[in-house]
Amino acid sequence: MKELGVPGSLIELEQKVALLTQELDETREQQAAAADVLRVISRSAFDLDAVLTALTQTAIRLCEASRGVIWLSRNGQLFLAAHVNYPDEWVAYVRANPITPAADAVTTSGRAAFAGEVFTLRMCRATRAAARLLAISSPTMVPRSQSR
C-alpha cells in the first residue's frame, strides 16, 4: 500500500493531518493580518501613521514579538516612522536622535540599514547592553530591499 502513496499507519496519517492543519492555520493568520492592514489603508481619510502602526502590530503578532518599530530612511539617517510597545522615554530619545547607519553603529537598526542584511542582537555587544535596559530578549532587524 505504501507504494501507492497511502500512509502505512494511522499515526502517520494523524501526523500529516496535524501538519496540514498547522499550515492552514498559519496561512489563515497571514491572510487575516494582510486584511487588517488593507482595511486601514482603504479608509477614506488615508492616515500614513495609522497604516504604519497597523503594519507594525501585524508584524508583531505574526512574529510573536512584544515590540516593533519601523524606521524611515531620509538623507542618510533613520527616523522613527512607527512603533508599538516602546517606552515613552525611548520614543522621545530616538525622535531627537536619528540613527546614522554605519558598519560600527551601536544599534542593530543602524548596522542592518548599513549592510542591507538581516542583523541580530548576537552580532552587537553594545546593543546587547541597550537591549537589557529595554528588556528585549532578541531583537532582529530586517532592512527593506531597495533597488540601487
C-alpha positions in Angstrom: 0.0 0.0 0.0 2.9 2.4 0.7 3.9 2.2 -2.9 0.7 3.9 -3.9 1.3 6.8 -1.6 -1.1 5.6 1.1 0.2 6.1 4.6 1.4 2.9 6.3 -0.3 3.6 9.6 -3.0 5.7 11.4 -0.2 7.5 13.3 1.4 8.7 10.0 -2.0 9.9 8.8 -2.7 11.8 12.0 0.7 13.4 11.8 0.1 14.5 8.3 -3.3 15.9 9.2 -1.8 17.8 12.1 0.9 19.3 9.9 -1.6 20.4 7.2 -3.8 21.9 9.9 -0.9 23.9 11.3 0.0 25.1 7.8 -3.6 26.1 7.2 -3.8 28.0 10.5 -0.6 29.9 9.7 -2.0 30.8 6.2 -5.3 32.0 7.7 -3.4 34.1 10.2 -1.3 35.7 7.5 -4.3 36.4 5.4 -6.2 37.9 8.3 -3.1 40.1 9.0 -3.0 41.3 5.4 -6.7 42.0 5.5 -6.3 44.1 8.7 -3.6 46.3 7.1 -5.6 46.6 3.8 -8.7 47.7 5.9 -6.6 50.5 7.4 -5.2 51.6 4.1 -8.7 51.6 2.4 -10.2 54.1 4.9 -11.4 57.2 3.2 -9.1 59.5 5.2 -5.7 58.0 4.5 -3.5 58.2 7.5 0.1 57.0 7.0 0.8 56.8 10.7 -2.2 54.5 11.2 -1.1 52.3 8.3 2.5 52.0 9.6 1.2 51.3 13.1 -1.2 48.6 11.8 1.7 47.1 9.8 3.9 47.1 12.9 1.2 45.5 15.0 0.6 42.8 12.4 4.4 42.1 12.2 4.5 41.8 16.0 1.6 39.4 16.0 2.9 37.2 13.2 6.4 37.1 14.7 5.1 36.6 18.2 7.2 39.6 19.3 6.5 42.0 22.1 7.5 45.2 20.3 8.1 46.6 16.8 9.4 49.6 15.0 9.6 51.0 11.5 12.3 53.4 10.5 12.1 55.9 7.6 15.4 56.4 5.8 15.9 60.0 4.7 19.1 61.9 3.9 21.3 59.1 5.1 19.6 58.8 8.5 16.9 56.6 10.1 13.9 58.4 11.6 11.2 56.8 13.7 8.1 56.2 11.5 6.1 53.9 13.7 6.4 52.0 16.9 4.4 49.7 19.2 5.0 48.9 22.8 8.1 51.1 23.4 8.5 53.3 26.5 7.8 57.0 26.0 11.4 57.9 27.1 12.8 55.7 24.3 10.4 57.2 21.7 11.4 60.7 22.8 15.1 59.9 22.6 15.0 58.3 19.1 12.9 61.1 17.8 15.5 63.6 18.9 18.5 61.4 17.8 18.0 59.9 14.4 20.2 56.8 13.7 23.1 57.1 11.2 23.6 53.7 9.5 27.2 52.5 9.8 29.3 49.3 10.0 30.2 50.2 13.6 26.8 51.6 14.6 25.8 50.8 18.2 22.2 49.9 17.2 21.1 46.8 15.3 18.9 49.1 13.1 21.9 51.2 12.2 24.0 48.1 11.3 21.2 46.4 9.4 20.5 49.5 7.3 24.2 50.0 6.5 24.7 46.4 5.5 21.3 45.9 3.8 21.1 42.5 5.6 19.3 40.9 8.5 21.1 41.7 11.7 20.6 40.1 15.1 21.4 41.1 18.7 24.0 38.4 18.9 26.1 40.3 16.4 26.5 43.5 18.5 27.8 43.7 22.1 26.8 47.4 22.6 23.3 46.6 21.5 23.0 43.7 24.0 23.6 46.2 26.8 20.9 48.5 25.4 18.5 45.5 25.0 18.9 44.6 28.6 17.8 48.1 29.6 14.7 47.7 27.4 14.1 44.1 28.4 14.4 42.9 24.8 15.5 39.3 24.5 16.4 39.0 20.9 15.9 41.9 18.5 16.3 41.2 14.8 16.4 44.0 12.3 15.4 43.3 8.7 16.2 46.1 6.2 13.8 46.7 3.4 15.1 45.7 0.0 15.7 48.5 -2.4 16.9 48.7 -6.0 20.1 50.7 -6.2 
